[in-house]
Amino acid sequence: MGVLGAGTGHQFFVTGDPLILASQIAIGLTILGIVGGLTYFKKWRWLWTEWLTTVDHKRIGILYILAGVLMFFRGGVDGLMMRLQTSRPEMEFLNSQHYNEIFTTHGIVMILFAAMPLLIGIMNVVLPLQLGARDVAFPWLNALSFWLFFVGAMLFNISFVIGGSPDAGWTSYFPLAGKEFTPGIGNNYYAVALQIAGIGTLATGINFIVTVLKMRAPGMTLMKMPMFAWTSFITSIIIVAAFPIFTVALLLMTMDRLFGTHFFTVAAGGEPMLWLNLFWLWGHPEVYIVALPAFGMFSEVISTYSRKNLYGYSTMVWSIITIAFLSMIVWVHHFYTMGSGPAVNSFFSITTMLIAVPTGVKIFNWLFTMRKGRIKFTTSMLWALAFIPCFTIGGVTGVMLAMAAADYQYHNTMFLVAHFHYVLIPGVVFAVFAGLYYWWPKMFGFTLNERIGKWHFWLFVIGFNMTFMPMFFVGLDGMSRRMYTYSAGLGWENPLMFSFIGSLVLAAGFAAMVYNIYWSFRYAKRGVDHDPWDARTLEWATASPVQAYNFAKIPEVKSTEAFWDMKKEGTHTLKESEIEKIHLPSNSGVPFLLSVAIGIVGFFLVFEWFIPAAIAAVLIIVGLIVRSFDYDEGFYVSVDEITKTEKKWRGDL
Amino acid sequence: MAGKVDTSLPLEYQTHQDRMNILGFWVFLGAEIVLFATLFASYFILVDRTAGGPSGADIFHLKEVLINTFLLLTSSFTAGLMIREMRNHNLKGMLILFGITLLLGLGFLSVEIYEFTIFVDKGAAIGTSAFTSALFTLLGTHGAHVSLGIGWGILIMIQLVKRGLTPTTARKTFIFSLYWHFLDVVWIFIFTFVYLKGMVM
């Protein structure tokens, strides 16, 4: 391997691996294609004014979703490579180092750069609309959140072509993740890129908490909020409670790796278990940060397509709050086997199992919502239906793992891998798909194709079960996770080959989704009704796609299903005389440029080039000063313009 | 700013957006509490892990700590007086107190940096032991917050001079004061559980 980097022993461009060379060429061509396309179609100004500088929550949401789908693809390719590598014993597709890098990046990319942006993206689009608000509380901060996330994700993603990927697992346990055992810069990427993205997420949490507390439409008490708004709210609270812990953990990791401290290295008195505790004190609540908004989406979808209101609304709310509380006191179940002692293990075993109770309550509430409903089997609803049995398998195996004594058998086996995929894929990915099919018309003004959607659904669900079901069995059979290869004759070949074939079916499902998006952008019928599903909450009371100002007149709310009531009472009308001018915030390039500056500093820090990092940090300070002196007070949309826009989609004005 | 202005409220609370900014900052301070709590917890775990190097009792010096405590607590007091002057619409008095607050903060930082050089002289650098790593990181994070606060405060002072006392500059000043008091609270914990405990036990 050639060494182009500084004298620290790592290379700047990763060379010597044909797979990575191919990716490098692909990345180069993609960048050329994007730059060429933007220049040829003269779209640079459009890109800047409409997207890079936008502070509109709906557009920011779409950017999040776009980034999330891209990262889902990247993480998916990692997954496919892993399944191919283990499909036969003594396979020589990936070497052990490359396999280590791939399972590390697969985990991080899927949780933090695919699941999080997809959920936060949908929250961005939907939450203010459900609350009957004009925007989020801090639109400028919202743009900053997105760009910080995006820069962090990109910094993490270039690692495999520039400098080398992190390779200590997505949990990056010490001492393995320390300088002594992973001297390359790969794990510096982990420490720095996740820090940047994490700060963006924290800002989102603060933003949404204030949005929910201060921007609800008149009449909407907390107990009249739609369920998705509730789950977004509680998720935001968990974010604010848990992400600072991760911030500190990553800071300490950065100090250990870059500045020679001894937090987690055994030398000079450090304590590797401190990393585990801090990591999972954030990491376990993180599971619920991604699961709760997904539960909210299922609640909306199931209620709409069962044509009934949500069964047990207040128990749903209390179960979310209980889950949020319990999520903070279960983290030790991630390391039962590392010497905590029976008393500690018992406590965390019990708290962990307790989470099954409120979760079970939610499952029954969804089932009772469907009972006697007139169910419409749309693609969204199919995802919600498939979620229930698949997620239950994940939940039951979770309770098996929660038993500390039994966990000594399952710990770090493929059984665990199967379990958390059975939780996260139905509990997050199915939900995101349900949510995308459901809210797509709100974002783009046309629906996704239902026929291709069903292909997407069946391929994905069958592929998912084929891929992960065999892992329960090889796991119980003793196969530990993160093994890059194994000998023949252990009885794992057939299940793992089956799993690989399943992953191809899964990938075909993903491809069907991409094709569906492509097809629908080209051919789907435009000008779809603002309320195509005959839905119940406020986001459907406004045009599809939504106007910049969301609502011409802020609605008045009397129940959890405000729009449903309005439709029944015929009060969703708008009189021309009621229209007033509307204030909106101006676009700003500062969030984008500030994030790029932070990304540049991060890049230099990864390579431990401290002087360039210090120089580039001046750019961040300049950005902050510019922001502090920014007194732009936004602009008003005139009554004329609102009247014109509203007349276009309303029949009644 | 947008929205109705309610002149019966103090300047910084008069618009809806300003009220949201202040609430948002309180939520941010909640996150800061978690952040410092995590740093304190890490410090407590590692406080006895001196690996043969100096312990707290060996390096802590009462004089500097008391000076620093005096400087920072006084600055928090002057920040409070600053808000009082703001409520009285006395821009000049406000600016003077703002300036004093920042100068006291600067004094605190100077003493802290001086103190760090003493630590290093006594053989307690950041990489000496797990204890010194945790100590420098906790103090350093607090010190970085103070530094950032000074820079931020200067920017707000410039805006107060340029624009006078408006709902926006009042809100910015008020949020700054919340931040500053918070740093003071964190320092009280550092003073008690790092320095006093380190010197006594």
Interface residues (C-beta under 8 A of the other chain):
Chain A: A137 F138 L202 G205 I206 N207 I209 V210 L213 K214 M215 V240 A241 A242 F243 P244 I245 T247 V248 A249 L251 L252 M255 D256 F259 G260 T261 H262 F263 A267 A268 G269 G270 E271 L274 L278 L281 H583 I621 I625 S628 F629 Y631 E633 G634
Chain B: M1 A2 G3 H16 R19 M20 N21 L23 G24 V27 F28 G30 A31 E32 V34 L35 T38 L39 S42 I45 L46 R49 T50 A51 G53 I126 G127 T128 S129 A130 F131 S133 A134 F136 T137 T141 G151 W152 L155 I156 Q159 R163 T168
